[in-house]
Amino acid sequence: MKFHRIAAVFITVAAVFAVPFARAQDTPASGDGAATSGMAPTSKKQMRSDNRMLSKAVRKSLTKTKGLVSADIVVLSRNGKVTLDGTVRDDSQIKLAGDAAAATPGVKQVDNRITVAEPGN
């Protein structure tokens, strides 16, 4: 029984240390259409950077929208899909925020989860 525990721990430790060294194939297979598409695969680092840049552009668009108080709006983006969350003072600002986000270059879809803040909060 003790041997099985030691073996399980050894296998787990070996797997943990092996994962960082596992790499994806650098060159596409000969039958893979990716080689002829001209599009390089996007790294996670680049995707995160693109998402941050899009969120920043949407936030800038929200702050420049007249009649919109965007201080309590949170913007998240992932691959062109933007999620707006938070609160505004009245219903008309919900639509203003959604329209401003949708008009931002690079935005493919807007998930508007903004609600009206309750009085006194």
NUFIZA-919807 format. One record per atom (N, C-alpha, C): residue number from 1; y, x, z. Coordinates in Angstrom, 3 decimals. Example, Ala and Ser with C-alpha at 12.3 -4.5 7.8 and 13.67 -1.06 7.14 Angstrom:
2
SITE    i     north      east        up
SITE    1    -5.690    13.190     7.800
SITE    1    -4.500    12.300     7.800
SITE    1    -3.300    13.200     7.800
SITE    2    -2.250    12.850     7.080
SITE    2    -1.060    13.670     7.140
SITE    2     0.030    12.900     7.870
This chain:
121
SITE    i     north      east        up
SITE    1    -1.187     0.834     0.000
SITE    1     0.000     0.000     0.000
SITE    1     1.254     0.882     0.000
SITE    2     1.224     1.944     0.814
SITE    2     2.374     2.835     0.885
SITE    2     2.594     3.539    -0.453
SITE    3     1.502     3.880    -1.134
SITE    3     1.612     4.527    -2.435
SITE    3     2.328     3.622    -3.443
SITE    4     2.041     2.326    -3.426
SITE    4     2.672     1.392    -4.361
SITE    4     4.178     1.306    -4.118
SITE    5     4.583     1.331    -2.878
SITE    5     6.020     1.302    -2.566
SITE    5     6.722     2.561    -3.052
SITE    6     6.074     3.690    -2.810
SITE    6     6.659     4.958    -3.251
SITE    6     6.740     4.992    -4.772
SITE    7     5.706     4.533    -5.443
SITE    7     5.703     4.511    -6.906
SITE    7     6.800     3.577    -7.419
SITE    8     6.971     2.427    -6.793
SITE    8     7.998     1.475    -7.219
SITE    8     9.393     2.072    -7.039
SITE    9     9.603     2.755    -5.923
SITE    9    10.901     3.388    -5.678
SITE    9    11.144     4.488    -6.712
SITE   10    10.122     5.287    -6.980
SITE   10    10.253     6.361    -7.969
SITE   10    10.595     5.805    -9.346
SITE   11     9.923     4.748    -9.769
SITE   11    10.181     4.147   -11.076
SITE   11    11.590     3.577   -11.133
SITE   12    12.026     2.918   -10.056
SITE   12    13.369     2.351   -10.003
SITE   12    14.432     3.447   -10.110
SITE   13    14.262     4.526    -9.350
SITE   13    15.219     5.631    -9.379
SITE   13    15.245     6.269   -10.765
SITE   14    14.080     6.454   -11.364
SITE   14    14.019     7.049   -12.701
SITE   14    14.731     6.164   -13.711
SITE   15    14.558     4.856   -13.597
SITE   15    15.219     3.930   -14.527
SITE   15    16.736     3.969   -14.352
SITE   16    17.196     4.037   -13.108
SITE   16    18.633     4.072   -12.843
SITE   16    19.270     5.317   -13.446
SITE   17    18.588     6.454   -13.327
SITE   17    19.142     7.684   -13.862
SITE   17    18.980     7.789   -15.377
SITE   18    18.023     7.091   -15.957
SITE   18    17.786     7.164   -17.401
SITE   18    18.759     6.294   -18.183
SITE   19    19.255     5.204   -17.595
SITE   19    20.116     4.269   -18.313
SITE   19    21.377     4.930   -18.872
SITE   20    22.087     5.773   -18.120
SITE   20    23.288     6.377   -18.700
SITE   20    23.014     7.270   -19.904
SITE   21    21.799     7.758   -20.015
SITE   21    21.481     8.663   -21.114
SITE   21    20.953     7.926   -22.340
SITE   22    20.648     6.645   -22.186
SITE   22    20.190     5.849   -23.331
SITE   22    21.382     5.589   -24.236
SITE   23    21.214     5.811   -25.523
SITE   23    22.321     5.639   -26.463
SITE   23    21.868     4.768   -27.610
SITE   24    22.811     4.037   -28.144
SITE   24    22.525     3.235   -29.328
SITE   24    22.422     4.172   -30.525
SITE   25    21.781     3.691   -31.557
SITE   25    21.641     4.483   -32.760
SITE   25    23.011     4.658   -33.405
SITE   26    23.384     5.893   -33.697
SITE   26    24.697     6.181   -34.265
SITE   26    24.812     5.756   -35.718
SITE   27    23.749     5.899   -36.475
SITE   27    23.812     5.554   -37.895
SITE   27    22.976     4.316   -38.135
SITE   28    23.474     3.394   -38.967
SITE   28    22.714     2.188   -39.228
SITE   28    21.466     2.486   -40.042
SITE   29    20.467     1.618   -39.899
SITE   29    19.235     1.766   -40.664
SITE   29    19.536     1.587   -42.146
SITE   30    18.666     2.106   -42.991
SITE   30    18.935     2.066   -44.428
SITE   30    19.035     0.648   -44.959
SITE   31    18.323    -0.301   -44.389
SITE   31    18.382    -1.671   -44.858
SITE   31    19.463    -2.485   -44.179
SITE   32    20.221    -1.879   -43.306
SITE   32    21.257    -2.584   -42.561
SITE   32    22.504    -2.751   -43.415
SITE   33    23.060    -3.946   -43.465
SITE   33    24.245    -4.211   -44.263
SITE   33    25.509    -3.639   -43.655
SITE   34    25.467    -3.186   -42.393
SITE   34    26.661    -2.671   -41.723
SITE   34    27.181    -1.407   -42.401
SITE   35    26.307    -0.658   -43.032
SITE   35    26.742     0.588   -43.652
SITE   35    27.661     0.331   -44.845
SITE   36    27.466    -0.780   -45.523
SITE   36    28.268    -1.057   -46.699
SITE   36    29.463    -1.944   -46.413
SITE   37    29.562    -2.478   -45.200
SITE   37    30.650    -3.411   -44.907
SITE   37    31.989    -2.707   -44.736
SITE   38    31.993    -1.422   -44.406
SITE   38    33.240    -0.698   -44.220
SITE   38    33.850    -0.930   -42.841
SITE   39    33.225    -1.731   -42.024
SITE   39    33.742    -2.034   -40.685
SITE   39    33.002    -1.168   -39.670
SITE   40    33.742    -0.401   -38.902
SITE   40    33.134     0.399   -37.858
SITE   40    32.895    -0.492   -36.646
SITE   41    31.818    -0.268   -35.904
SITE   41    31.587    -1.073   -34.712
SITE   41    32.685    -0.818   -33.688
SITE   42    33.086    -1.862   -32.980
SITE   42    34.146    -1.754   -31.991
SITE   42    33.536    -1.396   -30.650
SITE   43    34.115    -0.398   -30.000
SITE   43    33.604     0.014   -28.699
SITE   43    34.108    -0.939   -27.622
SITE   44    33.450    -0.921   -26.474
SITE   44    33.879    -1.761   -25.358
SITE   44    35.292    -1.388   -24.924
SITE   45    35.575    -0.109   -24.947
SITE   45    36.901     0.351   -24.553
SITE   45    37.963    -0.222   -25.483
SITE   46    37.693    -0.208   -26.783
SITE   46    38.636    -0.747   -27.757
SITE   46    38.771    -2.258   -27.599
SITE   47    37.669    -2.950   -27.334
SITE   47    37.721    -4.404   -27.147
SITE   47    38.560    -4.755   -25.925
SITE   48    38.389    -4.017   -24.854
SITE   48    39.184    -4.261   -23.636
SITE   48    40.667    -4.031   -23.911
SITE   49    40.958    -2.971   -24.639
SITE   49    42.343    -2.668   -24.987
SITE   49    42.937    -3.784   -25.840
SITE   50    42.177    -4.251   -26.827
SITE   50    42.647    -5.346   -27.679
SITE   50    42.883    -6.611   -26.864
SITE   51    41.989    -6.900   -25.929
SITE   51    42.150    -8.083   -25.080
SITE   51    43.399    -7.979   -24.210
SITE   52    43.640    -6.789   -23.650
SITE   52    44.846    -6.594   -22.826
SITE   52    46.110    -6.749   -23.664
SITE   53    46.095    -6.196   -24.870
SITE   53    47.267    -6.294   -25.742
SITE   53    47.541    -7.744   -26.138
SITE   54    46.483    -8.503   -26.413
SITE   54    46.674    -9.904   -26.779
SITE   54    47.195   -10.703   -25.585
SITE   55    46.651   -10.454   -24.405
SITE   55    47.148   -11.144   -23.201
SITE   55    48.622   -10.836   -22.977
SITE   56    48.989    -9.585   -23.166
SITE   56    50.385    -9.185   -22.988
SITE   56    51.287    -9.876   -24.016
SITE   57    50.825    -9.975   -25.257
SITE   57    51.613   -10.646   -26.298
SITE   57    51.788   -12.131   -25.989
SITE   58    50.741   -12.762   -25.483
SITE   58    50.837   -14.188   -25.126
SITE   58    51.791   -14.360   -23.951
SITE   59    51.695   -13.492   -22.933
SITE   59    52.615   -13.579   -21.791
SITE   59    54.063   -13.439   -22.252
SITE   60    54.295   -12.515   -23.170
SITE   60    55.640   -12.311   -23.698
SITE   60    56.114   -13.565   -24.433
SITE   61    55.230   -14.159   -25.192
SITE   61    55.571   -15.389   -25.911
SITE   61    55.889   -16.522   -24.931
SITE   62    55.139   -16.597   -23.842
SITE   62    55.387   -17.635   -22.839
SITE   62    56.744   -17.439   -22.170
SITE   63    57.086   -16.207   -21.846
SITE   63    58.358   -15.954   -21.159
SITE   63    59.552   -16.200   -22.062
SITE   64    59.353   -16.083   -23.374
SITE   64    60.459   -16.311   -24.310
SITE   64    60.593   -17.775   -24.726
SITE   65    59.656   -18.609   -24.311
SITE   65    59.695   -20.023   -24.682
SITE   65    60.714   -20.755   -23.821
SITE   66    61.711   -21.349   -24.476
SITE   66    62.766   -22.065   -23.753
SITE   66    62.188   -23.322   -23.109
SITE   67    62.605   -23.549   -21.860
SITE   67    62.166   -24.727   -21.133
SITE   67    60.847   -24.539   -20.409
SITE   68    60.242   -23.369   -20.514
SITE   68    58.959   -23.109   -19.862
SITE   68    59.143   -22.114   -18.730
SITE   69    58.687   -22.500   -17.544
SITE   69    58.680   -21.589   -16.397
SITE   69    57.244   -21.073   -16.293
SITE   70    57.045   -19.834   -16.706
SITE   70    55.687   -19.290   -16.825
SITE   70    55.259   -18.401   -15.666
SITE   71    56.003   -18.410   -14.574
SITE   71    55.708   -17.509   -13.458
SITE   71    54.332   -17.751   -12.845
SITE   72    53.860   -18.990   -12.869
SITE   72    52.576   -19.308   -12.243
SITE   72    51.459   -19.518   -13.253
SITE   73    51.615   -18.956   -14.450
SITE   73    50.592   -19.069   -15.488
SITE   73    49.877   -17.729   -15.627
SITE   74    48.555   -17.782   -15.630
SITE   74    47.722   -16.596   -15.803
SITE   74    47.142   -16.646   -17.212
SITE   75    47.180   -15.523   -17.908
SITE   75    46.674   -15.435   -19.278
SITE   75    45.483   -14.486   -19.310
SITE   76    44.369   -14.974   -19.819
SITE   76    43.185   -14.141   -20.027
SITE   76    42.797   -14.250   -21.485
SITE   77    42.369   -13.154   -22.093
SITE   77    41.933   -13.227   -23.485
SITE   77    40.638   -12.460   -23.668
SITE   78    39.853   -12.973   -24.619
SITE   78    38.596   -12.323   -24.954
SITE   78    38.271   -12.621   -26.412
SITE   79    38.328   -11.597   -27.220
SITE   79    37.990   -11.702   -28.644
SITE   79    38.783   -12.790   -29.366
SITE   80    40.053   -12.911   -29.062
SITE   80    40.904   -13.873   -29.742
SITE   80    40.987   -15.228   -29.067
SITE   81    40.118   -15.485   -28.104
SITE   81    40.173   -16.739   -27.353
SITE   81    41.024   -16.505   -26.110
SITE   82    42.062   -17.325   -25.947
SITE   82    42.986   -17.173   -24.829
SITE   82    42.795   -18.333   -23.862
SITE   83    42.706   -18.011   -22.582
SITE   83    42.623   -19.025   -21.546
SITE   83    43.905   -18.980   -20.738
SITE   84    44.551   -20.131   -20.630
SITE   84    45.748   -20.275   -19.800
SITE   84    45.344   -21.025   -18.552
SITE   85    45.723   -20.497   -17.403
SITE   85    45.380   -21.131   -16.134
SITE   85    46.586   -21.033   -15.217
SITE   86    46.691   -21.943   -14.279
SITE   86    47.785   -21.917   -13.338
SITE   86    48.475   -23.263   -13.266
SITE   87    49.715   -23.236   -12.780
SITE   87    50.453   -24.477   -12.599
SITE   87    51.848   -24.387   -13.203
SITE   88    52.365   -25.566   -13.592
SITE   88    53.735   -25.696   -14.081
SITE   88    54.362   -26.888   -13.370
SITE   89    55.659   -27.101   -13.603
SITE   89    56.396   -28.138   -12.884
SITE   89    56.155   -29.544   -13.407
SITE   90    55.950   -29.683   -14.743
SITE   90    55.735   -31.025   -15.296
SITE   90    54.837   -30.963   -16.531
SITE   91    54.392   -32.142   -16.978
SITE   91    53.448   -32.243   -18.100
SITE   91    53.953   -31.615   -19.391
SITE   92    55.236   -31.719   -19.662
SITE   92    55.764   -31.210   -20.925
SITE   92    55.583   -29.693   -21.037
SITE   93    55.573   -28.999   -19.913
SITE   93    55.418   -27.546   -19.938
SITE   93    53.994   -27.129   -20.282
SITE   94    53.027   -27.997   -20.000
SITE   94    51.641   -27.694   -20.362
SITE   94    51.530   -27.563   -21.879
SITE   95    52.102   -28.512   -22.589
SITE   95    52.075   -28.470   -24.058
SITE   95    52.892   -27.293   -24.591
SITE   96    54.051   -27.030   -24.000
SITE   96    54.860   -25.887   -24.428
SITE   96    54.063   -24.585   -24.333
SITE   97    53.368   -24.405   -23.221
SITE   97    52.592   -23.180   -23.011
SITE   97    51.457   -23.079   -24.024
SITE   98    50.752   -24.170   -24.249
SITE   98    49.648   -24.164   -25.212
SITE   98    50.122   -23.871   -26.621
SITE   99    51.248   -24.487   -27.004
SITE   99    51.802   -24.258   -28.349
SITE   99    52.274   -22.815   -28.517
SITE  100    52.918   -22.271   -27.486
SITE  100    53.400   -20.891   -27.558
SITE  100    52.231   -19.915   -27.672
SITE  101    51.170   -20.162   -26.914
SITE  101    49.998   -19.281   -26.978
SITE  101    49.336   -19.364   -28.345
SITE  102    49.191   -20.574   -28.874
SITE  102    48.539   -20.759   -30.173
SITE  102    49.331   -20.105   -31.301
SITE  103    50.644   -20.037   -31.159
SITE  103    51.495   -19.448   -32.200
SITE  103    51.537   -17.925   -32.148
SITE  104    50.968   -17.336   -31.124
SITE  104    50.967   -15.876   -30.984
SITE  104    49.983   -15.260   -31.978
SITE  105    50.412   -14.273   -32.751
SITE  105    49.504   -13.626   -33.710
SITE  105    48.280   -13.035   -33.012
SITE  106    47.109   -13.270   -33.580
SITE  106    45.860   -12.756   -33.026
SITE  106    45.099   -13.784   -32.214
SITE  107    45.746   -14.894   -31.855
SITE  107    45.079   -15.927   -31.067
SITE  107    44.291   -16.827   -32.011
SITE  108    42.982   -16.953   -31.754
SITE  108    42.114   -17.793   -32.569
SITE  108    41.890   -19.160   -31.928
SITE  109    41.910   -19.189   -30.598
SITE  109    41.619   -20.418   -29.877
SITE  109    42.318   -20.374   -28.533
SITE  110    42.770   -21.539   -28.040
SITE  110    43.439   -21.614   -26.740
SITE  110    42.694   -22.612   -25.870
SITE  111    42.316   -22.178   -24.682
SITE  111    41.728   -23.051   -23.668
SITE  111    42.810   -23.242   -22.605
SITE  112    43.477   -24.389   -22.647
SITE  112    44.609   -24.643   -21.768
SITE  112    44.130   -25.352   -20.505
SITE  113    44.071   -24.639   -19.402
SITE  113    43.630   -25.180   -18.109
SITE  113    44.786   -25.324   -17.130
SITE  114    45.996   -25.350   -17.644
SITE  114    47.178   -25.447   -16.791
SITE  114    47.261   -26.864   -16.226
SITE  115    47.651   -26.953   -14.962
SITE  115    47.851   -28.252   -14.307
SITE  115    49.265   -28.337   -13.766
SITE  116    49.659   -29.551   -13.423
SITE  116    50.977   -29.776   -12.836
SITE  116    50.880   -29.508   -11.335
SITE  117    51.809   -28.712   -10.825
SITE  117    51.821   -28.389    -9.391
SITE  117    52.173   -29.629    -8.596
SITE  118    51.493   -29.814    -7.494
SITE  118    51.792   -30.946    -6.613
SITE  118    53.100   -30.685    -5.885
SITE  119    53.901   -31.717    -5.680
SITE  119    55.162   -31.536    -4.961
SITE  119    54.908   -30.989    -3.556
SITE  120    55.733   -30.067    -3.153
SITE  120    55.614   -29.492    -1.806
SITE  120    54.746   -28.270    -1.726
SITE  121    54.080   -27.902    -2.812
SITE  121    53.222   -26.714    -2.792
SITE  121    53.825   -25.600    -3.569
